[in-house]
């Protein structure tokens, strides 16, 4: 297939590129960075607002664009960047699809489990209602921008992606060199994890499986708390487990503390029903591979 990917140079996008190339697909990567332009895959410069003319018809379009939620304080200026970096590329890609005589067979658009809001101990599936709060509102507006009837659309509600090179895991184990792992508050908030290999695997599953449409939770099938996550990681590396008051995290991260204090027990119901086989079905197996 000819596959157009926007946001293909992030840590998920790079792993996805590798897997798709290994499967023999032809990739066209929309990039803002001219230094990344080369021939395999083909990098095409764009501004995130309008898709330039492409050298071939596309069979699929994947949008992974979006500025990092965790990297900066959520000031009003930052919130605008977070919104624009999601909405503008999404609208641009839908406009590109609309203009094509032969439409791509599928449009995959990134989203996040943050759309469910903080739901304590409720088990959340693709049929659960949207939640409240800033992250829920941001994801709702993102998904609304991606809605279309032009082609099969899958909204990729990604959880916390575990990878040993970037993302949540290296941050969570920063205290390990000091001899301990820490969690905040009671630690009973849901931790919607997924191994990077299964993140990429589920995106490809959605790409190739015509049964998959609409919302898709990209999380592991075992629901666990944040405390369980820290306890498992600490046990694997023989570290102590220490709790810390919530106010410490709130002092350090401000309003971004919602990233670690909100509770989401999310289950990948549609992935299971459509036959996806998880490479790492338990958190323990995922952490043993990564640590």
Buried (B, 14 or more C-beta within 10 A) or exposed (E): BBBBBBBBBBBBBBBBBEBBBEEEBBBBBBBEEEEEEEEEBBBBEBEBEEBEEBEEEBBBBBBBBBEEBEEEEBEEEBBEEBBBBBBBBBBBBBEBBEEBEEBBBBBBBBBBBBBBBBBEEBEBBBEBEEBEBBBBBBBBBBBEBBEBEEBBBBBBBBBBBBBEEBBBBEEBBEBBEEEEBBBBBEBBBBBBBBBBBBBBBBBBBBBEBEEBBEBBBBBBBBBBBBBBBBBBBBEBEEBEBBEEEBEEBBEEBEEBBBBBBBBBBBBBBBBBEBEBEBBBBBBBBBBEBBB
